[in-house]
Amino acid sequence: MPYHMLAKVAEAFALRKGFSDELSGLDIEEEEAAYIDETAAQLTAGKALEAAKDEYVDFITKCSTLEALKNVYDQNPHWHSDKTFINELGKRKAELQKQIAV
């Protein structure tokens, strides 16, 4: 019954939009189930990202050249917005540049 479910969600959305002061924070049962599923998926993805982040931090610290470090950066565009990844790259780059300068 996908059309029925879509209609219920659309109606609830329209009512909340029209009467936002009175109905804010109220959800229908189907929306609550979707929120629970989405939250569970985000938690699972978050745990996987943290594990992957730890692996990448270790990998970054093992890079012995600036070229290898650049390759790690270029091959992982999905991490470019992650502060930990960028900070670790910056620290390792500074370390390698010091070694080259000496």
Secondary structure, DSSP 8 states (H G I E B T S, - for coil): -HHHHHHHHHHHHHHHHHTHHHHTT---HHHHHHHHHHHHHHHHHHHHHHHHHHHHHHHHHH--SHHHHHHHHHT-GGGTT-HHHHHHHHHHHHHHHHHHH-
